Amino acid sequence: MYNNKYYSLEKITDFLKGKINCLEVNKISAAYEMMQEVYENRCGQDGIPYFNHSTRVCGILIDELNLYDTDVIISALLHDIYDNQDTISEEIIDYNFGAYVAFLLELLKMQKENTDFMFMQYIDKKTNESKFPGDDVLILALAEQLEKMRSLDNTPQFRPHIKLKQIDDIFLPIAKMSDNVRIAYLKNQLVKEKNKIVD
């Protein structure tokens, strides 16, 4: 059953060996352990631990997209960290993983209410440089949507017609504006999953 599948910390670190340095692997391990602790004993309506979903989103990045950016991988693991709990704050994320991870997670939280999240500007407080995290945050948002689409058969709380409308109205139009090859891959995979439900 797909929803029982998850990426262990060992599997994730094996994927990353030789691709990032030991310090970055340690940061990713710390994010994994934080996510595991926050979601300990928490399950969805299907009885599957919440943390399985977060590891599968991370798996899409490293296994399918060959994406090895530490901040983006950490953000994938922690993308739902603010949902249903009040012990982990933006300040804690910033302290442990840096301002950019905290910013990405804030954008992902906002994305649930506001489609303009893609166009917000990040200003690094240390260097005063600005950056538009559009590709990073869109990759995270699309990877999460793809993982949810793949688990629709086994997840009763995700109603297909609502999910398909979100994909068609919000995520595919934004993805079509990008020339990023990873975003194109995620867009094509979303269309493939969508067609499985529609057909």
N, C-alpha and C positions, 0 to 999 in steps of 0.2 A: 504494500500500500504506500503510495507516494507520500502521504502526510507523516508517516512514521520515519521517513528518510531525514537524516540530518548530517551535517558535516561536523565531525569531532574536531577538537582543537588540534589533535595530532595530524589529522588529514589536512587541515588548513595550513599548518606550519610545514608539512611535507611539500605541499604545492608551492610554498613560498621560498623554500630552501634554494640558495644561490641566486635568488631574484631580488631580495632585499636584505639589508644587513641585520645583524642579531638584535640591535637596539630596537629596530622597527618591528621585528618579530615579537619582541617582549611587549611592546605597546599593544600590538594586536591581541596577544595572549591576555593582557590585562583587560582589554575591552570584552573579549570573549567571556572571561571570568565574571566581569561586572554584569554582563547581560544574563549569564547563567544564574547568578545570585538573585538578580531582580526578578527573574521569571521562575525561580525555584518554586515548584509545586503549583504553578499556574498553568491551567489547560484551557483550550478552547472548548466550544460546545461538542466537538467531536472527541474530546478526551485526550487530544494530542498536545504535548507541551508547547507553549507559545514560542519557546526559544528555537524549536525546529525550523520555524518560518524564517527567523533572522539568520540562521546558519545557511539556509538554502539561498537566501538573497545574496549573502556573501559568496556562496558557491557559484552562483551565476557569474559574478564578477571575475573570480579567479579561474574558474574551470572553463567557462564558455567564452568570456571576453578577454582572457589573459591580461587582466588589469591588476597591476601590482602597486598601485598608489596607496601608501599606508593610511593616509587620512580618509580616503574614500572607502577602503576596506573596513576601517573602524566605524565609519558612519553607517555602512551597510549592517554591521553587527548590531549597532545601537539605534537603528532608525526608528524603532518604536519605544525607545527608553522612557519617553515622557508620558506614554499612555498608561493609564490605570495605576499610577504610583506617584508618590510625591516626595520620595526620599532623594532622588537624583535630580539635581538642578543644573541649569546651564553653567553656573559657576563651577560646579564639581567637574563637569565635562571639560570645560576650559582648562581647569587646573591639571587634570589628568592627561588630556589628549590634545590640548591646544585650542586656540581661538577659531581656527578654520573648521575643525570638526564640530565645535559648538555652533558655529554659524550654519554649517550644512544641516545639522539636526534641527536647528530652528526653522530653516527654510522648509524642510520636509514636514515639520509640524504645521507650518503655515499653509503648505500646499493642499492640505485637506480642506481648507476654506477659501483659498485664493489662488487662481491660476497665474497671477502675475509674479508668483514666487521665482520664476525663472529669470526674471530681469532685474533682480535686486543686486546691488553692488556690495562687494566685500572690501573693507578697507583694513589692511593689516596695521594694527596699532603700533607695532614695533618699527616697521619700515615706512609706514604711511603710503604704501603702494595700494592701488585699487585693483580689484580683480572681479570679473563677472564669473561666478561659479556655474554658469548655465549648463555646460556639458556635464560637470560632476554631479550636480543635483538632478539633472534630467536622467542621467544613467541610473542613479539611485532610485528615483521615482519609477522609471520604466522597469527596472529589475524587480522592484517590489510588486508592481502590477503583473508582471509576467509570472512571478512565483505564485501570486494569488490565483491567476487564471489556471495555472497548472494544477492547483489544488481544489478547484471548484467542485469536481465530482465528489470529493470527500469532505467538503466543508459546508455544512448546511447554512451557516450564517451569511455566506456570500451568495446573494441571489443573482443568478446569471444575467437577467435582463438589466439590472442596475449596473453591474460591473461592465457589461458590454456597452452601455450608454456612456459611462465614464471614459472607457477606452476610445470610443468613436468621437466623442465631443471634446475631450480634453487632451488625452495623451498622444493619440496618433497625429492630430494636426500640429502639435508642438514638435513632435519627433520628425515630421516631414520637412520642417524648416531647417533642420540640421544636416550638415554634410559629414558629421562624425561617423566613422565606420562602425563603432560600437553601438551608437544610437540606432543606426540603420539595421544592425543585426537584431537588437531588441525589438524594434518596430516590426520587422519581418516575423519574429517569433510570436509577438502578440497577435499579429494578423493570423498566423497559423493556428494558434490556440483558439482565437475567436471563431475561425471557420469550422473548427471541430464541433463547437457548440451550435453554431447556426445551421450547419449541414444536417 
